[in-house]
Structure formats: structure tokens, C-alpha cells
């Protein structure tokens, strides 16, 4: 992180993303339990892993849209 502002914004944004995706990931095991019971564990682990990795990409994308290369907020 370039400065404290980028650090705070990254943590704020990723924290909100984690809460949203956590609530979404609670539905996967229930859904897979009834639709594909033999693959429930595998599908749940794979999708939760993809959700965790997506937090990294979405946070980086958000930070690039809010800050310039020097870590200064982009004025709109």
C-alpha cells in the first residue's frame, strides 16, 4: 500500500466484500446437499476458494479506480 489512506480503503472495501461473500457461501452447502450430495464437499471447497480469491481481484480493481499510481485519490 502506498499510504494509510489506501490501506484503510482497501481494508474497508475488502471487509465488506468478505461479509457479502460469506453470506453467499453459506448457501452453497445447502444447495449442493440437495442437488449433488456426492460432490457437496468438493464443490463447496472449490467455490469458497474462488470466492476468497475473487476478493483480492475486486479489491485491487476498486483501489485502481479510486487511487492513482502514487496513492492519491482520483478527483471526480
Phi and psi restraints in degrees (value plus and minus 20) as a CYANA .aco file:
   2 UNK   PHI     -95.2   -55.2
   2 UNK   PSI     -58.3   -18.3
   3 UNK   PHI    -176.9  -136.9
   3 UNK   PSI    -199.6  -159.6
   4 UNK   PHI     -85.2   -45.2
   4 UNK   PSI     -53.9   -13.9
   5 UNK   PHI     -84.0   -44.0
   5 UNK   PSI     -63.9   -23.9
   6 UNK   PHI     -87.2   -47.2
   6 UNK   PSI     -57.9   -17.9
   7 UNK   PHI     -81.6   -41.6
   7 UNK   PSI     -68.3   -28.3
   8 UNK   PHI     -83.7   -43.7
   8 UNK   PSI     -63.5   -23.5
   9 UNK   PHI     -85.3   -45.3
   9 UNK   PSI     -61.6   -21.6
  10 UNK   PHI     -82.5   -42.5
  10 UNK   PSI     -63.4   -23.4
  11 UNK   PHI     -88.2   -48.2
  11 UNK   PSI     -59.4   -19.4
  12 UNK   PHI     -83.4   -43.4
  12 UNK   PSI     -68.6   -28.6
  13 UNK   PHI     -86.1   -46.1
  13 UNK   PSI     -67.5   -27.5
  14 UNK   PHI     -87.6   -47.6
  14 UNK   PSI     -52.1   -12.1
  15 UNK   PHI     -83.1   -43.1
  15 UNK   PSI     -62.8   -22.8
  16 UNK   PHI     -86.3   -46.3
  16 UNK   PSI     -59.8   -19.8
  17 UNK   PHI     -82.4   -42.4
  17 UNK   PSI     -61.6   -21.6
  18 UNK   PHI     -82.2   -42.2
  18 UNK   PSI     -60.7   -20.7
  19 UNK   PHI     -84.7   -44.7
  19 UNK   PSI     -65.3   -25.3
  20 UNK   PHI     -81.5   -41.5
  20 UNK   PSI     -66.7   -26.7
  21 UNK   PHI     -92.2   -52.2
  21 UNK   PSI     -47.9    -7.9
  22 UNK   PHI     -85.4   -45.4
  22 UNK   PSI     -64.4   -24.4
  23 UNK   PHI     -83.9   -43.9
  23 UNK   PSI     -58.8   -18.8
  24 UNK   PHI     -86.0   -46.0
  24 UNK   PSI     -60.7   -20.7
  25 UNK   PHI     -90.1   -50.1
  25 UNK   PSI     -36.4     3.6
  26 UNK   PHI     -90.0   -50.0
  26 UNK   PSI     -44.2    -4.2
  27 UNK   PHI     -99.1   -59.1
  27 UNK   PSI     -48.4    -8.4
  28 UNK   PHI     -77.9   -37.9
  28 UNK   PSI     -71.5   -31.5
  29 UNK   PHI     -80.7   -40.7
  29 UNK   PSI     -57.3   -17.3
  30 UNK   PHI     -85.5   -45.5
  30 UNK   PSI     -64.6   -24.6
  31 UNK   PHI     -83.8   -43.8
  31 UNK   PSI     -68.1   -28.1
  32 UNK   PHI     -89.5   -49.5
  32 UNK   PSI     -48.1    -8.1
  33 UNK   PHI     -81.0   -41.0
  33 UNK   PSI     -57.7   -17.7
  34 UNK   PHI    -110.2   -70.2
  34 UNK   PSI     -53.2   -13.2
  35 UNK   PHI    -105.7   -65.7
  35 UNK   PSI     -65.5   -25.5
  36 UNK   PHI    -156.8  -116.8
  36 UNK   PSI      51.4    91.4
  37 UNK   PHI     -81.1   -41.1
  37 UNK   PSI     -49.5    -9.5
  38 UNK   PHI     -92.1   -52.1
  38 UNK   PSI     -42.8    -2.8
  39 UNK   PHI    -132.1   -92.1
  39 UNK   PSI      -7.1    32.9
  40 UNK   PHI     -74.1   -34.1
  40 UNK   PSI     -73.4   -33.4
  41 UNK   PHI     -84.3   -44.3
  41 UNK   PSI     -67.3   -27.3
  42 UNK   PHI     -80.4   -40.4
  42 UNK   PSI     -69.2   -29.2
  43 UNK   PHI     -84.9   -44.9
  43 UNK   PSI     -58.1   -18.1
  44 UNK   PHI     -84.5   -44.5
  44 UNK   PSI     -64.7   -24.7
  45 UNK   PHI     -84.6   -44.6
  45 UNK   PSI     -64.4   -24.4
  46 UNK   PHI     -84.0   -44.0
  46 UNK   PSI     -67.7   -27.7
  47 UNK   PHI     -87.5   -47.5
  47 UNK   PSI     -58.1   -18.1
  48 UNK   PHI     -85.4   -45.4
  48 UNK   PSI     -57.1   -17.1
  49 UNK   PHI     -83.6   -43.6
  49 UNK   PSI     -63.5   -23.5
  50 UNK   PHI     -83.8   -43.8
  50 UNK   PSI     -57.9   -17.9
  51 UNK   PHI     -84.7   -44.7
  51 UNK   PSI     -61.5   -21.5
  52 UNK   PHI     -83.7   -43.7
  52 UNK   PSI     -63.9   -23.9
  53 UNK   PHI     -86.8   -46.8
  53 UNK   PSI     -54.5   -14.5
  54 UNK   PHI     -84.7   -44.7
  54 UNK   PSI     -47.1    -7.1
  55 UNK   PHI     -81.5   -41.5
  55 UNK   PSI     -60.3   -20.3
  56 UNK   PHI     -80.0   -40.0
  56 UNK   PSI     -69.9   -29.9
  57 UNK   PHI     -86.1   -46.1
  57 UNK   PSI     -62.4   -22.4
  58 UNK   PHI     -88.8   -48.8
  58 UNK   PSI     -55.5   -15.5
  59 UNK   PHI     -87.7   -47.7
  59 UNK   PSI     -63.6   -23.6
  60 UNK   PHI     -82.4   -42.4
  60 UNK   PSI     -61.5   -21.5
  61 UNK   PHI     -83.3   -43.3
  61 UNK   PSI     -62.4   -22.4
  62 UNK   PHI     -82.5   -42.5
  62 UNK   PSI     -65.8   -25.8
  63 UNK   PHI     -83.0   -43.0
  63 UNK   PSI     -56.9   -16.9
  64 UNK   PHI     -87.8   -47.8
  64 UNK   PSI     -48.2    -8.2
  65 UNK   PHI    -102.9   -62.9
  65 UNK   PSI     -39.6     0.4
  66 UNK   PHI    -118.4   -78.4
  66 UNK   PSI     -53.0   -13.0
  67 UNK   PHI    -139.4   -99.4
  67 UNK   PSI     131.4   171.4
  68 UNK   PHI    -105.1   -65.1
  68 UNK   PSI    -194.9  -154.9
  69 UNK   PHI     -85.0   -45.0
  69 UNK   PSI     -43.6    -3.6
  70 UNK   PHI    -109.3   -69.3
  70 UNK   PSI     -24.4    15.6
  71 UNK   PHI      71.0   111.0
  71 UNK   PSI      -7.5    32.5
  72 UNK   PHI    -113.1   -73.1
  72 UNK   PSI     122.5   162.5
  73 UNK   PHI     -83.8   -43.8
  73 UNK   PSI     119.9   159.9
  74 UNK   PHI    -101.0   -61.0
  74 UNK   PSI     106.9   146.9
  75 UNK   PHI    -100.9   -60.9
  75 UNK   PSI     109.5   149.5
